[in-house]
Amino acid sequence: MVTGASAGVGRAVALRLAREGAKVALIARDKPALSQLKAEIEGKGGEALAIAADVS
């Protein structure tokens, strides 16, 4: 589970985990950015679940 996954360090961590074979839950407020990241991960053969939420 990666919070803040839509940009910056969170996005980089999510991509790295997916590249290493993890199934990644992507959590952030920016739904369009999450959808794009999910598609990118799945396009490279990974698995991801995108959840738009504010965890504050």
C-alpha positions in Angstrom: 0.0 0.0 0.0 1.5 3.3 -1.1 -0.1 6.6 0.0 0.6 9.7 -2.0 1.1 7.5 -5.0 -0.1 10.0 -7.6 3.2 12.0 -7.7 6.7 12.4 -6.4 8.3 9.9 -4.0 5.0 8.0 -3.6 4.8 7.4 -7.4 8.4 6.4 -7.6 8.0 3.9 -4.7 4.9 2.4 -6.3 6.7 1.9 -9.6 9.7 0.4 -7.9 7.5 -2.1 -5.9 5.6 -3.1 -9.0 8.8 -3.6 -10.9 10.0 -5.9 -8.2 6.8 -8.0 -8.5 4.6 -6.6 -5.7 0.9 -6.1 -6.1 0.5 -2.5 -5.3 -2.5 -0.6 -3.8 -2.2 3.0 -4.9 -3.8 5.6 -2.7 -4.0 9.4 -3.3 -6.5 12.2 -3.8 -5.8 12.7 -7.5 -8.0 10.1 -9.2 -6.8 10.8 -12.8 -3.1 10.5 -11.9 -3.9 7.3 -10.0 -5.6 5.9 -13.1 -2.7 6.8 -15.3 -0.2 5.2 -12.8 -2.3 2.0 -12.6 -2.4 1.8 -16.4 1.4 2.3 -16.6 2.0 -0.5 -14.0 -0.4 -2.9 -15.7 1.0 -2.1 -19.1 4.3 -3.4 -17.8 2.7 -6.6 -16.5 2.2 -5.6 -12.9 -0.9 -5.5 -10.8 -2.3 -2.4 -9.1 -5.4 -1.2 -7.4 -6.1 2.5 -7.4 -8.1 4.0 -4.5 -8.9 7.7 -4.5 -8.9 8.8 -0.9 -7.6 11.5 1.5 -5.8 9.7 4.4 -5.3 12.8 6.5 
